[in-house]
Every structure is written in structure tokens, then in C-alpha cells.
Amino acid sequence: MPAATSQGGVIAQRALAIWPRLDQRTLAGCGHDSRLIATYVASRTSLPIETIVALLEEADQEPSLFYG
């Protein structure tokens, strides 16, 4: 996930905002890799890894407007 690694700690901060009880040391050990963070979060929740990655990276995408 190159987009996640280039953002510094934004992904980790977002994970803490969504799941505030995450262990910050373990989260720091994941680096800035959204897949590693998602694997850690998945061990503590019932959400699949793909869903967690989508939640963590969702705000990185530009909002699109659709006037159908």
C-alpha cells in the first residue's frame, strides 16, 4: 500500500480514532503499513481485514460528486 506508507502516522492516528483502546506500542510496531495495522485490528474485532483497510484509507480518497 504505497499511499499509506507515504502519509506518515496518519493511518495509525486514524486507527486510534476509530478504535481508541488499541495498544499504541503494538500499533507503532506496525509502522505505517495499513495492512499490518488492519491485521492487528482484526485480531481484536470481528471485521475482516479488507473492511478495516477500507476504513483506514477511506479519507485519503477525494470525495466525488455525482449528479445523476
C-alpha positions in Angstrom: 0.0 0.0 0.0 2.2 2.9 -1.1 -0.4 5.5 -0.4 -0.5 4.5 3.3 3.3 4.4 3.7 3.8 7.9 2.3 1.5 9.5 4.8 3.5 9.0 7.9 1.4 8.3 11.0 -1.9 9.3 9.6 -3.2 5.8 9.2 -2.2 4.9 12.8 -3.8 8.0 14.1 -7.0 7.2 12.2 -6.9 3.6 13.7 -6.7 5.1 17.2 -9.5 7.5 16.5 -11.8 4.6 15.4 -10.6 2.0 18.0 -9.3 4.1 20.9 -8.4 1.0 23.0 -5.7 -0.2 20.7 -2.2 -0.6 22.2 -0.1 2.3 21.0 3.1 0.3 21.2 1.8 -2.5 19.1 0.3 0.0 16.7 3.7 1.7 16.5 5.3 -1.7 15.7 3.1 -2.0 12.6 4.9 1.0 11.2 2.8 2.9 8.7 1.5 -0.1 6.8 -2.2 -0.2 6.6 -2.3 -3.9 6.0 -0.3 -4.6 9.2 -2.5 -2.3 11.2 -5.6 -3.9 9.8 -4.2 -7.4 10.8 -3.7 -6.1 14.3 -7.1 -4.6 14.5 -8.8 -7.7 13.0 -7.4 -9.7 15.9 -9.4 -7.5 18.2 -12.6 -7.1 16.2 -14.9 -9.2 14.1 -14.3 -7.1 11.0 -12.5 -8.6 8.0 -9.1 -7.2 7.1 -10.3 -5.7 3.8 -13.0 -3.7 5.6 -10.5 -2.4 8.1 -8.1 -1.3 5.3 -11.0 0.4 3.6 -11.9 2.3 6.8 -8.4 3.4 7.4 -7.8 4.5 3.8 -11.2 5.9 3.1 -10.4 9.5 4.0 -7.4 9.5 1.7 -9.6 9.5 -1.4 -11.0 12.6 -2.9 -14.8 12.9 -2.5 -16.6 12.6 -5.7 -19.8 14.3 -6.6 -22.4 12.6 -8.7 -25.3 14.5 -10.1 -27.4 11.7 -11.7 
